[in-house]
Amino acid sequence: MQVSSVVSNSSACPLLPLPVEFVRTAGQLPVTTTFSVAVMGHDDARLQGALVRALRRWEERTGMVFARPRTGVGGKATLVVDCTGPGHAWPTVGEDESYALDVTPERATLRAATVPGAMHGLETLLQLLRADAEGWHLPAVTINDQPRFPWRGLMLDVCRHWVPLETIKRQLDGMAVVKLNVLHLHLTDDQGFRIESRTHPRLHECGSDGLFYTQDQMRELIAYAAARGIRVVPEIDVPGHATSWLVGYPELASQPGPYAIERRWGICDPTLDPTNEKVYTLIDAFFGEMAALFPDAYLHIGGDEVNGKQWNANPRLQEFIAAHGLKNNAGLQAYFNRRVQQLVAKHGKKMLGWDEILHPDLPREICVQSWRGVDSMATAVRLGCTALLSCGYYLDHLQPASWYYANDPLPEKSTLTPEEARRVLGGEACMWSEWATDETLDSRIWPRAAAIAERFWSPRSVTDPDDMYRRLAKASRRLEEVGLRHVKNPAAMLRRFAGEALLPPAFARLSAFLELVEAGGIYEREQHTRTNTQSTPLTGLIDCAPAESDIARKFAAAVRAWLFSERDPAAPATLELCAQLEAWRELAQDVADGLGANFGRLREAAPAAQAMAYACTVGLEAVQALASRQPLADDWVNARLAHLSTPAQAHAGLRLPVAVPVGMLVAAAKSARR
């Protein structure tokens, strides 16, 4: 049954994800140096670790020092944590993650059935702390909370660009803040084989450029994640996306080698040979290693984007298809997947894969991760399989947080039966790394992934994007607090990009301009820079630019409000719009004429700056025409709308989000005459 959110005094609720029940009551609980924590009921190292980390974050925020948690002495404690039991030894899909939190002016009490639930409650408590003239305190509240979906993931591609272990740990800390509970590591692809194999060492030795995780490092990461209630699911992509396999083992390919690590992006031809028994011998041994290394119940086999070119070009494979009645390449891949599923099951794991693995002949125990749409997810659950949704959650597309927020694994109008809906486990945000490096990764994931986290955790009825953005700004500060660099790194990158010759006032103007634009997503970048390789530095202006402009979003809201007002020429709202557009036009023209012309790499800014100046000029003309009710010619309107829709690749890959509300003004000026 779908649960609706109960929120009292919602404007005072700072929490993200929004809980199932949040009721603000009278009073507040002071937080002073006498603040103390007692654990009643179950206690263990994982719970103690979470409490110590929580207290340390409060200490860094407040400047105070708090006593460390104690067990069984709850009488005088400010916070009492009452945990029934430990939960599973390793985080497990579907375990009880619920919690209840009561804060009164005298005490805070956190109750949970398991340690993971208690950790979620602690993250909620950490978000509640605030300060005023009287000092630090917690508002008096009653909260009852539980996740909507048991599988709330972040997929991280560490193949296209290498991601160091410490960077992944940062993402885990951020995931814990917003209650994501699955880290899906995409460990093998054409551009790299990133995990050590002790049975077949040429896999990582030849396929990784020396950039791989040792098994000891991966155990460290798995333990780090588990301490935060997060599962780690490995993805070993087969039979396609397999170039890195074939560098060390070319005899496993569907066409003769030799092979080299792929340095570009896209769907590559090299594919494992499903008719070669040596392929299954190696997969058996390697999957056995991975099953022993990763405690999670699932092993992801990829299975996506097999273009079939090598299979088509191999007469022996085509004869095999005909001899076994497989009909075509899709049948050959289904044959391969059946063989692989048996090996996965042999090692005690459940098989998970992208849409393309779905086939009626596979056991219903498999799980399908849909990247191509809700229809394939629906097909999977109707066949009796479990499924995840990733379509609509690709962070590398750099869509606004509100766009991801509007996508729902089980929307209100879903045609699935209740039984089918129960097989939808949840979803995963996906961060593919063609255009992200260790330096830019945080800014491409956060804080937008927090909006997706709320979609996976909170009741379906929680859908207000404006309220989400209000709380997302607060969540962003909490994410910084645990070490994420989504704000810090872009600022440092911009200083490097600008160079030492740019004086502080000019740098301030460049920074202000960059807040008005957005980096184009994977498709804009592929069209703008077709020659990039794995070795190309991602240090341009587009890499410094934000994924979403908060200023442009707020300007769009102001434009919408103004269009539904009286639009008096002398009204404050009209004057504010004009003043804003004029200031931005001057800023953009300054960047285009001065900075872009005189400072080396800053010429990258010129096309976008010129387009911004043009958009602001058009916006001013449209506001003035609308306010004075003067007609605008159709030719004028159509020409400007066409110019405003110039694609991002024409602006060095940068999007101009301000052009959207300006287009609204121009369109309104046209319709106002009729």
N, C-alpha and C positions, 0 to 999 in steps of 0.2 A: 504494500500500500504506500502511495506517495505521501510523504510528510510535508506539511507546510510550515514555514518559519513563523515563529511567534516572537515578535520584537516589540518591546515597550520602550518608548523614548528613543526611536531609531536614530534620530539626529545625534544622540549622545553615544551611540555604539561605535567604537573605533575598530572593531574586530574584523579581520579578514583571514580565513573564511568566516562568513557570518554564521553563527551557531543556529541550531534548530530552535532553541528557546533562549531569549535574552530579555530579562526583566530588570530594569533599573529600580532600585528601592532607595529608601531614605538614608542619607548619611554617607560616610566614607571611613575607610580604615587607614589610619596614619601609618606611614612606612618610615621608621627612624632607625637609628643604629641599634635599637633594642629588638628589631625584627628577628624572629627566630622561627625555625622549621622543625617539626617533629613528624616522624613517619610512624603510623600505626598500622597494624596488620602486616602484610608482606613487605619485605625490604630486601634489596639485593644490590649488587654492584652497578647494574644498569640504571636503576632508579636513583641511586646515590650520585652517579655520574651526571645524570640529567639535572638533579637538584643543584649540584655544585656549579655546573655551567650556567644555570639560570641565575643563581646568586651572583656569579661573577659578572654577568651582563648587567644586572642591576647595579652592582658596585661601580662598574665603568660608567654607567649612565648617571648615577647620583653622586659619586664621589665618597659614598659611605662604605664602611666595612661591616659585613654581617657575619654572625656566628654560623658555623657549618651545621648541616642537618644532623639531628640525633634521632634515635629509634626508641619508641615506647615511652616518651616523656611528653605527651601531648597536652598536659594540664595547663601550662602557661604559654605554650607556643602561639605565635601570631598566625602561622600557617600550619595546618594539620593535613597531611597527605595520608589518606586511608585507601590502601590498595589491597584488593582481595587476593590476587595471585600474580605470578610472573608473566603469564601468557606463554606462548611457544618459545622454545629455546632460540630459534631463529624466527624473525618476522615471517608471517605466513598469511597468504591471501585469505580473507574472510574472518580473521580473528577479531575478537571484541575490542574495538577502539573507542568505545563510548566513555564519557566522563560527565561528572556533575560538579559544578563550582558554586559555592555560596560564600559571598563576602558580606559581612556585617561590620558595623563600626567597632566590634570587639575582636573579630577573628575571621580568617579565611579558611574554608574547608574544601578540600579537593578529594572527590571520591571516584574510583575507577575500578573496574573488574580486573584489568591487566596493567602491566607496566607501560605498554604502548599507549593505552588510554590515558594514564596518568601523565605521560610526557606531552600528549596533545593538550591536556588541561593546563600544564605548566606554560606551554607556549601562549595559550589564551591569557593566562595570568600576567605574563610578561608584557603583552600588548596593552593591558589595562592600566599599568602604572602611569601616573601623570603628576604634574606639579602645578602649584599656584603660589600665591603670595604666602600661604600658610605652610608650604613645604610639600613633600612627596606623599602621595596617598593612592589608595585603590578605591574606586567607587563601589558602593554597596550594590551588589547585583546577585541575581539568581540565574544560573546558566545550566541548561541541560543540552547535551550535544552528542551527536554521532554522525559518522559519514554517510553520505547517500550511496556512494559506490565503494567497494572494497579495494579496487585497483585504481590508484591515482598516481600516474607515472610521469617521468621525464626521460625521454630517450636522448642519449648523448652520443653523437658520432665522433669517435676518437681516431678515425682512419684518414679522412681527407686532410685534416690538420691534427697533428699530435696534441694531446691534452695532458699535461703533467699531472701526477697523482695529487699534488696539493691543490691544484685548480679544481679537480673533481671533488675533493673534500669540501671546498668552499660551496660547491653546488649542493652537496648533501646538507650542509648547515642551513642553506637557504630553503631547501625542500622541507626540512623539519619545521621551520618557522611557519610555513603555510600549509603544513599537514599533508604534503605529498609523501607517498610511502613506497614507491618503486623507482629505482634507478635502472634503466635499461641501457646497457652498454653495447653499442654497435662496434664490435671488436675486430671484424675482418671485412675487407673490401678490396677493390682493385688497387687502391692507393696505400694499403698497409695492412699487415698482419700484426696485431698489437698485443698478443698474449703469448707467453712462453709455452712451448710444448717440449716436454722432456722425452716423449716417445718419438717425436719427429721434429727435432730441433731446427731442421732446415726451413721449416715453416716460418719461424720468427727470425732466424738468422739471415735468411735471404730476402724475406718479404717485408722488412720493417725499417730499413735504414738504421737499424740499431735502436729504434724508438719503440719499445714495447714494455709491457708490465711483466715483471717476473711473477711467478706464482706466489712467492712470499709477499710481494707488494700487493697483489690482488687479495690475498688473505687479510692483509692489514686494512685494505679498503672495505672489504666485506664486513669486517668487525667494526670499523668506524661507522658504517651505515647502520648495522644492526643496533649499535648503541644509541642510535637516534630513531629506531623503529622503522628502518627503511630496508626493503629487500633489494638485492642486486641480481638482475636477470641478464645473463650473457647472450649476445646474438653472434652466431657464427654463420655467416651468409653463404649458402650453397643452393643450387649448383652454379648460379651466376654470380656476378660481382666477385669473381674468384681469381683475378690475375695474381694477387699476392700469394695464393696457394701454389700457383704454377711456376713461380720464379724458382722455387726450390724443388718442385716435383712436376716438371713439364710432362712427364709420361702419363699424368692423370688427366690431361686436357683432351678436348674433343678434336683438336688439330695439333700438328707438330709444333714444338717450340723452336727456338728458345723464347722465354718470356722475360719482360722487365716490369718493374713496378710502374703502374700508370701514373702519370703526372698531371693529367687533365681530368675534367669532370665529364659526367654523362654516362650513358649506358654502353659499356664496353663489351666486346665480343667474347673474350675468353670464358670458357664454361667447362665445368667438370664433365667427364664422359660417363653417363649413366650405365653404359654397357661394360665398363671396365671394373672387374671385381676388386682390383687394387684400390679403387676409389673407396669402396665400402670397408675394406680392411683398414685403411688409414682413418676414415671417419669413425669407425668403431673404436680404434685406439685413442684417437684424439677426444672424441666425445666422452669416453670413459675418464680421461684426465679431467675434463671440464666438469663432469658430473661429480667427481670427487672434490673438486676445488670449490664449486659454487653450491652452497647448501639449499638454494631455492628449488622449489618443485618444478620449475619450468626451464626449458632450454629452447631458445629462439633460433630457428634454422634459416631465417631470412626468407629466401624463396622468391624474391621479387625480380622483375625486369630481366628475365631471360629472353634475349632477343632472337635466339635460335639460329643465328647466322652460321656458327660453327657446326651445329647439328645438320643444317641444310646442306652444308658443303661436304659432309662426310657420308659417302655412300654406304659404309658399313652400318652407321647409325640408322639411316633410312631403311636399310634392309631389316634391321632389328625391329623397328617400328612396325613394318609390314608383317614380319614373321610372328610377332606377339600380339597382333591385332590392336595396336595402340592408336591407330588412325593418324596421329599427327604429333607435332612437337609437344603440344599440351598433354597428350597421353604419355609421352616419354617422360615428361617432368612428373606427372602423377605416379608413374612407375618408380621413379627415383625417390619421390617423397614417401611412398609406401615402404620402400626399403629403409630409408633414413628413420622413419617413425618407429620401425621395429628396433632399430639400434638405440634410439632415444629411450624407448620403453625398457629395453634391456638394461639400461643403466639407471633405471628408477626415476626417470623424468617424464614430464608431460611436454609434448611438442607444441610450440608456439611459432607462428610464422605470419608473414604478410598475406594479403588477400589471395595472391596467386597460388597458395598451397591448397586452397579449398577444393575438394573433390569428393564426390559421393562415395568413393571406395575407401576413403580414409576413416579410421575409427572416430567416433564422436567425442573421444577424450581430448582431441586437439583443440587448441585455442587459436582463433584467427584475429589478427590485428589489421583493421581496415584502414588503409591510407587512401583508397580510391573513392570512398563514399559510403553513405549510410545504407545503400542498397546491398552492397556486398556483406556488410555486417548483418543486415537483416536476413540475408540468405543463409549465412552461417548459423545463426541461432535457430532459424526455422528447420535446419537440418539436424539440430540437436547439439551443435557445438557451442562452446562459450566464445565470447568475442570481446574485443576492445575497439574503441574508436580513436583514430588519430587524424582522420580527415577533418579539416577545420582547425587543427591545432599545430600546424607547422610554423614554428617560431621563426625559421629562416626566411619565410615569406615577408616578415616584418610588417604584418598587419597591425592595426591599432588593437589595444587591449579589449575595446568594446566589440570588435569583430569576433575575436576568439570567444568572448563572453557570451555572445549570442548563439553560439553553436552548443548543442546539447546532445549527449549520447542517447537520451531518451526524451525527446521533446514531447510536449503535451499532446500533440496530434499524432504520436506514434501509432502505427497500425499493428504493432506486435501484441500478442496476447500476454497476459500477466506471466504465464510460464516462460514464454520466449524472452520477455523482458528481464526476467531473473537471470538469464544466461548472459546478459550484457554486464560484464564485470566492471566496466568503467572506461577509462581512456588514458592516453598518454600524449603529452606535448612532445614534439619532436624538434630537436636542434641538430640539423645537418650542418656539417662544418666546411662546405666548399668555400664559404666566404666569411669564416670566423676562425680566429686564432685564439691562443691562450690569452692574448691581450684584450681581444674584443668580445670574447665569449660571454662574460657576465652581462654586458650591456645589450647583447642580443637575446638573452634569456629573461633577464629581470628588468623591471618588476612585472612585465606583462605575463610571465608564467604564473604569477600569483592570482591573476584574474581567472586563468584556467583552473588553478587549484580550487578556487571557490566554486567553479562550475561542477567540479567532481565531488566536492565535500558537501556543500550547502543544499538545502531543499530546492526543488525545481522552481518553486515560487519566487526565489530570490533572483530577480532579473533586472533591477534598476541600474542602468549603466552609470548614471550620474552619481548615485550613492556609492557604487563600486569604485569610481575614480576618487571620491572623497576619501575612502578608506585605503585605497591603493597607495595614495601619497604617504599615509602613515606607515603602511606595511613596507614601503621602500626604505624608510629610515630604519626599521627593524632589520631589514635585510643587510643594510650597510653595517649595522651593529654587529652582525655575526661574521663580518669580513668580506662580504661581496663588494665588487669593485665596479658596479655598473654606473656609478657616478664619478668615481675617482679616476678610473683609467681613461675615459674619453677626454677629460680635461687635460691630463698629462699628455695624451697623444696629440691634442690640438696644439699644445705649446711646442712640442717637437716639430709638428708639421709647419707651424708658422715660422720657426727659425728665430735666431737671436736678433736679427736685424729689425724685427717688427717691434716698435715701441709699445709700452703698456696701453696707451689710449687706443691705438690701432688694433691691438690684440683684443681689447674689450669689445670693439665694434665687430670684429670677426666672430667672437664668441656669441654675441647677441644675435648676429645673423644666423649662426648655425642652430640656434634654438628655434628658428622659424622653419627650418627645413627638416626633411626626414631621409634617412638612407633608403635607397631602393632595395627591394628584396631580391631573391635569387634570380628571377627572370629578368629584371631590369639590369642587374649586374652582368648576366651572361650576354646580353645584347650590347652592353656598353663596353665591356672589356673581354673580347673573345680570345685574346692571346694569353690570358693569365694561366699560370700553372701552379702546381703545389708549392713551388719555390718563390712565387711572386710575393713580395712584402705587401701585406694588407695594412698600409699606413697612410692611405690617402684621405682626402677630405670626407669622402663617403664613409670611411671607417671611423672617423671621429664624430660623424653625425648621429643623432639619436634615432632609435627605431620609431619613436612617436613624439611629436611635438605637443607638449601640454599647452603652450601658448596658442598655437594654431587651433587646437581643439576648443579652448575657451573662447577664442575669437569667433569660431563658427557658431557656438552657442549664443554669443551676443548678437550675431547677425540674424539668426533665426528669431530671437526675441524681438529684435528691432523690426523685422519684416512684418510681424504681427501687431506692431504698435501703430500709433497715429502717424509716425514719421514726420513730425514737425521739424522744419529746418533749424529752429532754435532750441529744440529739445536737448537736454543733456546727453541722451543716448546717441543722438545724431552727431553732436559735436565730438563725443568721445570716439565714435567710429571714424570720423574724418581725421581727427588728431592721430589716431593709431595708424591709419593707412598712410598719412603724410610722413609720420616718423619712420615707418618701415620703408617707405619709398626712398627717403633720404639715406637711410642706413644701407639699403641694398645698392643704391647708386654709388655710394662711397666705396663699398666693397668692390663693385664691378670696375669703377674708373680708377680708384687709387690703389687698393691692395692688390687686386687681380692683375693690374698692369705692371706693377713695379716689384713684386716679390716672388720670384721663382715659382714654386709649387702653388702659390696662392692663385695662379691663373686658373687652376681647377675650379675656383669659386665663381669665376666671371660669368659663365653661361647661366647658372642658377640665379646669381645676383641680378643679372639683366632681366631675366624672366620675372623675378620677384618685383623689381621696380615697375615693370610693365603691369603686372597684376594689381599692384597697389594704385597705379594711375587709373586703371580701368575701374577699380573698386570705388575710388573717389568720384569719378564721373557718374557711376551708377547710383551712389548714395545721393549725390546732389540732384540728379534727375528725379529720383524717387521722392526725395523730400520736397522738391519744388513742383512735383507732378508735371514735369516737362516730358514730352514724348521723345523716345529714342528710335531712330530708324532701324528697320529690320536688318538692313545690310550692316549697320554698325554693330548691332547685337550679335548677329551670326558670326561676323569676322572675329569678334573678341572672344566669343565662346570657343571657337575653333582654336584660337591662339592659346587660350587658357588650358586647353586639353592636350597640349604638347607633351609627349611621353617623357618619363624621367630620364631615359638614356640620353636625351638631348641636353640634359642639364648635368652632365658628368655623373649620371646615375642617381641624382638627388631628386626626391619628390618635393613638390611645393604644395603642402596641404592648405596653405592660405588661398590657393587658387580655387579650391572647392567652394568655400563660402562666397568668394568674389563672384564665381559663376552663378551662385544663387541670386546675388544682387542683380547681375546682368539679366538673368532670365526673368526676374521679377519686374525689372524695368520694361522688358518687352511685353509681358502679359498685362502690366498695369494700364497700357493704352487701350486695351480691348474691352 
